[in-house]
Amino acid sequence: MTAIIDAILNRASESRLTTPAPDPELLDRVFSCAARAPDHALLRPWRYLVIEGGGLDALGELFASAADDPAEPLAGDKDKLRRMPLRAPMIIVGICSPKLHPKVPEIEQVMSSAVGLGYIALALESAGFGAMWRTGAVAYHPVIRQGLGLNDCERISGFLYVGSVESPKPAVPRPAPDDFVARWPG
Ligand SMILES: Cc1cc2nc3c(=O)[nH]c(=O)nc-3n(C[C@H](O)[C@H](O)[C@H](O)COP(=O)(O)O)c2cc1C
């Protein structure tokens, strides 16, 4: 096995996260991993926001404010929405920033941005940190998208909750390759 295969086979999302969060030096390496995501026509259709400290409180306020949106009130208890970002000491927001291109449809750019966020999660996990990719209604609400500075074309690919693992979650059963891989033509 290679180190990268071992890292992938050992990875699992962790929801119980605490301080410390990764330091700036590690984050820099990790975002360099994101920049290795396959990227048709090198459009760089992704960007990221790092949120920690008071920024997490501000994100909680933004989530809660979406519940008061008269046009499209976000469902859910406001206090619960406010506390959501406090489940980890750091959140990395993955943003797909699609570019107009004659040969590269938006779906390919969304996929590239998802691969980048996946690389970030894997890199952090292999460095000993925990991560959990979350979306939910907060990822799609216009008030939240605007509050985070997204333009009309951009989408949130995920909120990656990041921190040190407080207590590992029970193992998730993994399907065997035979269950989802076939040869073609059979
Ligand atoms: C795009 C995307 C969005 C997700 N959103 C959520 C979410 O909002 N809440 C959640 O509990 N898990 C969410 N997940 C799943 C978790 O990140 C995680 O993959 C799942 O709990 C399985 O754990 P594992 O990564 O160890 O296999 C999401 C995964 C993806 C790829």
The ligand as an SDF file (V2000), in Angstrom:
LIG
                    3D

 31 33  0  0  0  0  0  0  0  0999 V2000
  -21.8420   17.4330   -0.2790 C   0  0  0  0  0  0  0  0  0  0  0  0
  -21.9830   16.7710    1.0640 C   0  0  0  0  0  0  0  0  0  0  0  0
  -22.8140   17.3170    2.0130 C   0  0  0  0  0  0  0  0  0  0  0  0
  -22.9750   16.7080    3.2590 C   0  0  0  0  0  0  0  0  0  0  0  0
  -23.7900   17.2970    4.1930 N   0  0  0  0  0  0  0  0  0  0  0  0
  -23.9370   16.7180    5.3880 C   0  0  0  0  0  0  0  0  0  0  0  0
  -24.7420   17.3410    6.4000 C   0  0  0  0  0  0  0  0  0  0  0  0
  -25.2740   18.4190    6.2010 O   0  0  0  0  0  0  0  0  0  0  0  0
  -24.8930   16.6910    7.5790 N   0  0  0  0  0  0  0  0  0  0  0  0
  -24.3020   15.4760    7.8220 C   0  0  0  0  0  0  0  0  0  0  0  0
  -24.4920   14.9190    8.9110 O   0  0  0  0  0  0  0  0  0  0  0  0
  -23.4990   14.8870    6.9020 N   0  0  0  0  0  0  0  0  0  0  0  0
  -23.3070   15.4770    5.7020 C   0  0  0  0  0  0  0  0  0  0  0  0
  -22.5030   14.8860    4.7690 N   0  0  0  0  0  0  0  0  0  0  0  0
  -21.9160   13.5540    5.0450 C   0  0  0  0  0  0  0  0  0  0  0  0
  -20.7120   13.5940    5.9870 C   0  0  0  0  0  0  0  0  0  0  0  0
  -19.7730   14.5790    5.5740 O   0  0  0  0  0  0  0  0  0  0  0  0
  -19.9910   12.2230    6.0020 C   0  0  0  0  0  0  0  0  0  0  0  0
  -19.4490   11.9380    4.7490 O   0  0  0  0  0  0  0  0  0  0  0  0
  -20.9190   11.0990    6.4260 C   0  0  0  0  0  0  0  0  0  0  0  0
  -21.3250   11.3210    7.7640 O   0  0  0  0  0  0  0  0  0  0  0  0
  -20.2320    9.7250    6.3330 C   0  0  0  0  0  0  0  0  0  0  0  0
  -19.0840    9.6930    7.1080 O   0  0  0  0  0  0  0  0  0  0  0  0
  -17.6930    9.3030    6.4490 P   0  0  0  0  0  0  0  0  0  0  0  0
  -17.1860   10.5270    5.7040 O   0  0  0  0  0  0  0  0  0  0  0  0
  -16.8250    8.8820    7.5790 O   0  0  0  0  0  0  0  0  0  0  0  0
  -17.9760    8.1830    5.4830 O   0  0  0  0  0  0  0  0  0  0  0  0
  -22.2840   15.5070    3.5500 C   0  0  0  0  0  0  0  0  0  0  0  0
  -21.4130   14.9750    2.5740 C   0  0  0  0  0  0  0  0  0  0  0  0
  -21.2710   15.5890    1.3580 C   0  0  0  0  0  0  0  0  0  0  0  0
  -20.3160   14.9930    0.3240 C   0  0  0  0  0  0  0  0  0  0  0  0
  1  2  1  0
  2  3  1  0
  2 30  2  0
  3  4  2  0
  4  5  1  0
  4 28  1  0
  5  6  2  0
  6  7  1  0
  6 13  1  0
  7  8  2  0
  7  9  1  0
  9 10  1  0
 10 11  2  0
 10 12  1  0
 12 13  2  0
 13 14  1  0
 14 15  1  0
 14 28  1  0
 15 16  1  0
 16 17  1  0
 16 18  1  0
 18 19  1  0
 18 20  1  0
 20 21  1  0
 20 22  1  0
 22 23  1  0
 23 24  1  0
 24 25  2  0
 24 26  1  0
 24 27  1  0
 28 29  2  0
 29 30  1  0
 30 31  1  0
M  END
$$$$
